[in-house]
Amino acid sequence: MAVTDSIASEYATLTEACGLVDRSERGKLALTGAGAAEFLNGQVTNDVLTIEPGTGAYAAFLTNKGKMLGDLRILNTGEELLLDTERVALQALFDMIRRYKVGYDVELHKRTVQSGLFSLIGPDARSIAGAEGLPTEEHAHRFATVGGRPVRLIATDAGVDVLCDAEDADTVAGALFEAGAVAVDEAAADLVRVERGRPRYGVDLDETTIPQEAGLNERAVSFTKGCYVGQETVARLFYKGKPNRHLRGLVLSAPVPSGEELRVGEKVVGKVGTAVVSPARGPLALALVRREAPVGSTVHVGDGGVSATVVELPFA
């Protein structure tokens, strides 16, 4: 795996201008009804009751034992709660809502195929989306128009997301391209995501992961709200325990594929999550690494031909 001219060009677009990634395949749902916020507050790790219209939050939803079934973004439009999640976690989220909403004044709406979603990544994202007045706080959002079509602009850590009706997606994308956005692949966007130290559920995190292991407590967990599914494990680990694993960065001696085991001597201490070759920093990866391999230590990858230094995130 080398840095191709194409990847280098797309990376330059994402870091110096504005790239557009089509993420319409992400799972999307909506909740309406007077009991929607109260219901969801009892199911996810963050405090839904404090999300005001025009703002949002990132959260996880868990098993009773505190293991992640997925993560999601929650946006309060004033009329409904918009939820989006990795496609791999959509069915679990849908099933959880459908199973536990009984007794609440809440209705569940499917939005995955009904909605388009484009991520604008890079320093020019706000000007291209017409989002100069959008608050910079992550998950802030507002109604707008792009190409004459209604959209919702959403602040992200790397730019702006544009949510629209599926039938308007081609028109909206065309207007964004005309304004200066350049189409890039998800693989190129992974370069920016990895450098920023943002894990992805289904690649870096899975159903064995506890939020604290993934460094998600600050972003995704409230320790002051009421009870939610999996709270006991999450709270006990936070107040009294030490996680066995931590999300770390790997600075690699050579490129490696995702899924390779990490070893210290004969002991397996983790496996490679998202692996990239950054034009700026060389081969990098995210990984959940056991505490036997602390920051600054060296681990061996796969058959041992490649080594990696364990570092804190984000990458400097």
Residue, then its C-alpha position, 0 to 999 in steps of 0.5 A: m500500500a503506497v501513496t498513489d498520485s490519486i490519494a495524494s491529490e485527494y488528501a491535498t483537497l481535503t486538507e487545503a480546499c474542500g472534498l465531498v464524500d457521499r455518505s448517503e448510505r449511512g443509517k438514518l432514522a427519526l423520532t417524533g412525539a412528546g416522549a421521544a427525548e425521554f425515551l432515547n435518554g434512557q437508551v443511549t450514553n449521552d444526555v438527550l434531554t439537554i439537546e436544544p433545537g439547533t444542536g446535537a450530540y454524539a452517543a453510543f448505545l450499549t448492551n446491558k453489560g456496557k458493550m457497544l452495539g453502535d454509535l450515533r449522532i442525534l440532532n434536535t430540529g425542534e420537530e423531531l430527533l434525527l439519528d444517523t449511525e454507521r450502516v452496520a449498526l442500523q439494524a441494532l439501533f432500529d431493533m432497540i428503538r422498536r423494542y423499547k419504545v412501548g409505553y412512550d409517546v414516540e414514533l419511529h421513522k425510516r430515513t436511510v433511503q429517503s435522505g442523502l448525506f454529503s460530507l464536506i471536509g476541508p478549510d473551504a467547507r463552510s464557504i462552499a456550503g454557505a454555512e459561514g453563519l453556522p455555529t462552529e460547535e460540533h453537531a450545530h445545525r440549521f435549515a438552509t438551501v443549496g441549489g434551490r433545494p432544502v437542506r440541513l447544514i451540520a457542523t462536524d469536526a472536519g467541515v460541514d455535513v449536508l443532509c437533504d431529501a434523496e430526490d434532491a441529492d443530485t441537484v444538491a451535489g451538483a451545486l456543491f461541485e459548482a461552488g468548488a467541492v471536489a469528489v473524494d473517496e471514503a478511503a481518502a477521508d479516512l486519512v483525515r479521520v485517522e490523523r484526527g484520532r476519530p475511530r469508526y464503529g465497525v472498523d476500529l470499534d465493535e461489540t466488544t468495546i466499552p466506550q472508555e476503552a475507545g476514549l469516548n467518555e468525553r464526547a459521548v457519555s454523561f455521568t450526571k444524567g439518569c439511568y440508561v442501558g449499560q450504565e452500571t458497567v460504564a460508571r463502575l469502570f470510570y469511577k473505580g476501574k482501569p480499562n484493559r485497552h485504550l484507543r491508540g495511534l500506531v506509527l508504522s515502519a511500513p504499511v499494513p492491512s487492517g485486522e493484523e494482530l499486534r504483539v509484544g513478544e508472544k503476547v497478543v495486545g491488540k489488532v490494527g483498525t483503520a490503516v492508512v498511508s498519510p502523504a504527510r506522516g507515512p503509515l499510520a493506524l488506529a488500534l485498541v491496544r492492551r495496557e501491556a503496550p503503553v504509549g511509547s512502546t514498540v509492538h510488532v505487527g502480523d508476522g513481526g516484519v513490521s513494527a509500530t510505535v504506540v502513540e497518543l491521539p490525535f497524531a501530532 
